[in-house]
Amino acid sequence: MSHTERDVEALADILAIIQRHQVCRLAINDDVAPYIVPVNYGYECEDGRWFIYFHGARTGKKMRLLRRNPAVSVEIDGDHGLITADEACDHSYAFTSIIASGRADILREREAMQHGLDVIMRQVRPGERFSYQENMMKAVCVVRIACDSLTCRRHPAP
């Protein structure tokens, strides 16, 4: 891989990057081409294993495809900025990115669903407690991705 100096290995650095961003792109297998959809997310890291949570309606293309094939990829990026140079070919771009892949499991137990929603909400409102209306819990699907791989890269602006 080129530019291995951009690899981020330290857990604290990866956590700082993943905490800053609010949206991930989920790539799901479809028959013709991958289906990519942006979703809000939350994450957990337990004993070096990463889990990403998101939610959606019980029906629709995203959940239909996940039920058929739970293998997914996730992409998170941000901290974008053009790095200019005197020569056109020397221009570059600052970024942070996380790429992960794994298996998506639709959570069925209310306690697991509530935990997943709490994880998602903590991404946008850290330190708060949340409650959920029963009619909303019946209408939502909460999905947990157990990541088999997760890589992080960073190219900071000078």
C-alpha positions in Angstrom: 0.0 0.0 0.0 1.3 3.5 -0.8 1.8 6.1 1.8 1.9 3.8 4.8 2.9 6.9 6.9 -0.8 7.8 6.7 -1.9 4.7 8.5 -3.4 5.4 11.9 -2.7 2.5 14.3 -3.1 4.0 17.8 -6.5 3.3 19.3 -6.7 6.8 20.9 -6.1 8.4 17.5 -8.7 6.2 15.7 -11.3 7.0 18.5 -10.6 10.7 18.1 -11.3 10.4 14.3 -14.4 8.3 14.6 -15.9 10.5 17.3 -15.6 13.6 15.1 -17.8 12.3 12.3 -21.5 11.9 12.2 -22.3 10.0 9.0 -20.9 6.8 7.5 -21.6 5.3 4.1 -22.8 1.8 4.1 -22.1 -0.5 1.1 -24.6 -3.4 0.8 -24.5 -6.1 -1.8 -27.2 -5.8 -4.5 -27.6 -7.9 -7.6 -26.4 -5.4 -10.2 -24.0 -3.1 -8.3 -23.2 -2.3 -4.7 -25.9 -0.2 -3.0 -24.3 2.7 -1.0 -26.3 4.7 1.5 -25.3 7.3 4.1 -26.5 6.7 7.6 -26.0 8.2 11.1 -24.1 5.8 13.3 -22.6 5.0 16.6 -19.7 2.7 17.5 -18.2 0.6 20.2 -14.8 -0.9 20.6 -14.6 -3.9 22.9 -11.3 -5.7 23.4 -10.0 -4.5 20.1 -13.2 -5.5 18.2 -15.2 -2.7 16.5 -19.0 -2.6 16.3 -20.9 0.0 14.3 -24.6 0.6 14.8 -27.2 2.3 12.6 -31.0 2.3 12.4 -33.6 2.5 9.7 -37.2 1.7 8.9 -38.2 -2.0 9.1 -39.1 -2.0 5.4 -37.2 -0.6 2.4 -34.3 -1.5 0.2 -31.6 -1.2 2.8 -33.1 -3.8 5.2 -34.3 -6.0 2.3 -30.7 -6.3 1.0 -29.3 -6.8 4.5 -31.7 -9.7 5.1 -30.6 -11.3 1.9 -26.8 -10.8 2.4 -25.4 -9.4 5.7 -21.9 -8.8 4.4 -21.3 -5.0 4.3 -18.6 -2.4 4.1 -18.5 0.9 5.9 -16.7 4.2 5.0 -16.3 7.2 7.2 -14.4 10.3 6.1 -13.9 13.9 7.0 -11.4 16.7 7.8 -11.2 17.5 4.1 -9.2 20.3 2.6 -7.3 21.1 -0.6 -3.5 21.3 -0.2 -2.3 23.6 -2.9 1.1 23.6 -4.5 2.9 25.5 -7.2 2.7 22.6 -9.7 -0.6 21.1 -10.6 0.6 17.5 -10.0 1.8 18.5 -6.5 -1.6 19.4 -5.3 -3.0 17.0 -2.6 -6.0 16.6 -0.3 -6.2 16.5 3.5 -8.5 13.9 4.9 -9.2 11.3 7.6 -10.9 8.0 6.7 -12.0 4.8 8.1 -12.8 1.7 6.1 -14.4 -1.3 7.7 -16.1 -4.5 6.6 -18.1 -7.1 8.5 -21.5 -8.7 9.1 -24.6 -6.8 9.8 -27.1 -8.3 12.2 -30.6 -6.8 12.6 -31.2 -6.7 16.4 -34.5 -8.3 17.5 -34.5 -8.1 21.3 -35.7 -4.8 22.8 -32.8 -4.5 25.2 -30.3 -4.9 22.4 -32.2 -2.5 20.2 -32.3 0.1 22.9 -28.6 -0.3 23.6 -27.8 0.2 19.9 -30.0 3.3 19.8 -28.1 4.6 22.9 -24.8 4.0 21.1 -26.0 5.9 18.0 -27.4 8.8 20.1 -24.1 9.1 22.1 -22.3 9.8 18.9 -24.3 13.1 18.5 -25.1 13.8 22.2 -22.4 12.3 24.4 -23.0 12.0 28.1 -26.8 12.1 27.9 -29.5 9.5 28.7 -32.2 8.7 26.3 -35.7 7.2 26.3 -37.7 5.8 23.4 -41.4 5.7 22.7 -42.8 2.2 22.4 -44.4 2.9 19.0 -41.1 4.1 17.6 -39.3 0.9 18.9 -41.8 -1.2 17.0 -41.2 0.8 13.8 -37.4 0.8 13.8 -34.7 -1.7 12.9 -31.4 -1.4 14.7 -28.5 -3.0 13.0 -25.1 -3.9 14.6 -22.1 -4.5 12.3 -19.4 -6.7 13.8 -16.3 -5.5 12.0 -13.9 -8.2 10.7 -11.5 -5.4 9.6 -11.1 -1.7 10.3 -8.4 0.5 8.9 -7.8 4.2 9.5 -5.8 6.7 7.5 -5.0 10.4 7.9 -3.4 13.0 5.6 -3.4 16.2 7.6 -3.1 19.6 6.1 0.3 21.2 6.6 
